[in-house]
Amino acid sequence: MDDRETLDRPLSAAYRPGVAYDEMYDKDAGVRAHYAALQSRISTLGAGELADRQRTLEQSFLLQGITFTVYGAETSTEQIIPTDLFPRIIPAAEWAKIEAGLAQRLQALNLFLADIYGDQIILKDGVVPRDLVLGAPAYRREMQGLYVPHKAYANVCGSDLIRNEAGEFVVLEDNLRVPSGVSYMLANRDAAKRTFPGTYRTSGVRSIERYPDMLLATLKSLAAEWRPNPQVVVLTPGVYNSAYYEHAYLARLMGAPLVEGRDLVVHDNLVYMRTTVGLKRVDVIYRRVDDDYIDHLTFRRDSALGAAGLFNAYRAGNVVIANAPGAGVADDKAVYAYVPEIIRYYLDQEPILSNVETYLCREPKQLGYVLDNLDKLVVKAVGASGGYGMLVGPHASAEERSDFAQQLKADPSNYIAQPTIQLSTAPCLVDGAIEPRHVDLRPFILCGDKIVVTPGALTRVALKRGSLVVNSSQGGGSKDTWVLTGENETTAAGDLPA
Amino acid sequence: MMLARVADSLYWMGRYIERAEHVSRLSDVMLTASLDATGDAPRAARTALGAPEDIDEGKTAVDVALGLILDREDPGSVIVSVARARENARQVRDQITSETWERLNLLFLRITSPDAKRQFDQRAVTFLHEVISDLHLFKGAVDSTMSHGEGWRFLMLGIYLERAQLIARLLDASFGEAAQGSPLSDHLSQMGLLRMACALEPYLRVYTADIQPRLIQEFLLFNEDFPRSIRFSTARIEEHLRALAGHGNVQASGAPERLAGRLSSRLRFADLEETATSGAGGLLATVSQDCGRIHEAIYGAFVAYPLEQHLPT
């Protein structure tokens, strides 16, 4: 291809995609058509110019306060969430499938939640084992039989998708509790517009800037039936929470007050906030506080992050909590294995997006397979998240594997296993060179009176060479994600994965 | 209508910002004045900052200034004030504009950077000028990008209450009881004092280069137009409280407005002839006390009011 002739050689010489699917280059090292514009722009910029732009980008994040605090012995310093200047690009046709798949999935999961917190027909029909659902750590008995507007339990969903070696997007995790990252998606977009304005303009990128008002509309739709102009608030655990920037950001862009538990007062099952002019009624709480902490009278007693009596007000139907308490049971790692069945059961459709193959250790046969293949599998504890209680077979020592095998045998129902997947790679600027790094994809889906899939996502990046871990707590960063409108694309059909 | 906690944070943000600016300016003037062998301005500055004992420890002006600016252990230092202002701003990040936030954050990053001490050591006065000018830019962003509504008024209340108290303390340290019988008498020190109040040029325009303690006090106490005079500050406090009382809790919100109105009238109609007999000290003490009362009344009316009054019955 001619494109390769214009490559900035010193910069891209180091670019050697491995066995993983690469977002920019195809197997023959040709530039994929939807990356052509960006690639040719990058090739006109030297290493110095790119480093300058990266610095400007980081400076603007620092200035905006998109940071977390690192507490040292004497002083604390502010560090930005690492961010990469090259956008990750997804062509229209691929996005159409992701969009339809995500909407289908959230629709089915909300029907599932309404069912298990209602008549539990799916359990009676034996499609999902009863003990697996009712014994899941995120199941909330208190939610049984409660009215939930539009039967929308999970209102904000941030699914984790990965692209496997075959180039197919699959769902790794559904995140139905308090998913975060949407502010980074929006901040990355702001930055990308300044970093590559020309390429952005000519590429035909779908806009994500309406996320805050779509979120507000979703939240309002939850109270519309009984309060004509509902008061929406964002509930944050406070300024020391690592996602505080995001809570403040969303509150500011929605024009909703950012409240803490101590600002709320519950009286006669009505929720109020303390204002300068007295108490003001609250109708919808977009909570960024975990289930366990929203009301210490109902859930954890040692928590001061929520408001006493909040759950009773919710039960009485006087306030909406989004996402609904107990929604997390549908993103439980063991329930995950049943999602394709759940989709077929409620919607009578085949799943558009596949799951990652998952072995449930509670099934003796599958446990046998897992124990025989520990060196090839990733084993995860069902209740844990964020990389805890996990064994990455190929990277573990024989001793670690045999220790883990003992734990597995002792409590098999607490574990699931999945094959180790090489996430796709995308070009990143690392120490002045362009190198492939593994990425995932976290799109955000809203569900109130209707389902809205935001045409964009947070692309998380494992910044360490070869690492497959994209979590920000473990050295992960992020980059902007461009979903193309398709109007300016020259994508040949053959360019898309089968 | 806004969250009581938010009003509280905006108010304190204003106070800390004003304190940071005042201490920076005093340090600046003290450093410059210490170049001249004579003059009592550094002593007055230290007294006004509540640190006269440093003189006995044989610290140089640079040592004292370094502590006032960058000492994280000193609750009155500029670095602590800026950090607290930013902490308050972070808690109400959704209520202030990005322009306002970024100005404050920039200053915070500048002053907390590991390089700050080296910059101060090399060019202390330039460093201080940059800090002061960052604070002015912050106030400019507040004025020109935030809505001049309730939140803005709480912020401005913080600024003017702090300012009235700081200027009162500065005058007291220069001419009042805190001067311990040795008021500022030489020309150089008196010019230094005017600089500490950022008042030299505006003063000269009114009184020409005829610098006298009586005129300085008249200017800083009673001038109607100068933004750092106590009269100007108390007039603004009254104005903001009157506007806030409009939406406040009717029973209680009148209290801070009444207190502020009384103080403001007092400054409007008093003059030095009246205070000449007893000295300005009495009036300065009143200003200080009344500002404290207004502060408490603001809390009672808007922030820490008893819930029982507001629960629906």
Chai-1 contact restraints between the chains, C-beta under 6 A:
chainA,res_idxA,chainB,res_idxB,connection_type,confidence,min_distance_angstrom,max_distance_angstrom,comment,restraint_id
A,L63,B,E102,contact,1.0,0.0,6.0,A-B,restraint_1
A,L63,B,N105,contact,1.0,0.0,6.0,A-B,restraint_2
A,G65,B,N105,contact,1.0,0.0,6.0,A-B,restraint_3
A,V239,B,R90,contact,1.0,0.0,6.0,A-B,restraint_4
A,V239,B,Q91,contact,1.0,0.0,6.0,A-B,restraint_5
A,A248,B,R93,contact,1.0,0.0,6.0,A-B,restraint_6
A,A248,B,D94,contact,1.0,0.0,6.0,A-B,restraint_7
A,A251,B,D94,contact,1.0,0.0,6.0,A-B,restraint_8
A,R252,B,D94,contact,1.0,0.0,6.0,A-B,restraint_9
A,P257,B,L3,contact,1.0,0.0,6.0,A-B,restraint_10
A,L258,B,D94,contact,1.0,0.0,6.0,A-B,restraint_11
A,D263,B,L3,contact,1.0,0.0,6.0,A-B,restraint_12
A,D263,B,R5,contact,1.0,0.0,6.0,A-B,restraint_13
A,H267,B,L311,contact,1.0,0.0,6.0,A-B,restraint_14
A,R274,B,A4,contact,1.0,0.0,6.0,A-B,restraint_15
A,T275,B,M1,contact,1.0,0.0,6.0,A-B,restraint_16
A,T275,B,M2,contact,1.0,0.0,6.0,A-B,restraint_17
A,T275,B,L3,contact,1.0,0.0,6.0,A-B,restraint_18
A,T275,B,A4,contact,1.0,0.0,6.0,A-B,restraint_19
A,T276,B,M2,contact,1.0,0.0,6.0,A-B,restraint_20
A,T276,B,A4,contact,1.0,0.0,6.0,A-B,restraint_21
A,T276,B,A7,contact,1.0,0.0,6.0,A-B,restraint_22
A,T276,B,F302,contact,1.0,0.0,6.0,A-B,restraint_23
A,V277,B,M1,contact,1.0,0.0,6.0,A-B,restraint_24
A,V277,B,H247,contact,1.0,0.0,6.0,A-B,restraint_25
A,G278,B,N249,contact,1.0,0.0,6.0,A-B,restraint_26
A,G278,B,H310,contact,1.0,0.0,6.0,A-B,restraint_27
A,L279,B,H310,contact,1.0,0.0,6.0,A-B,restraint_28
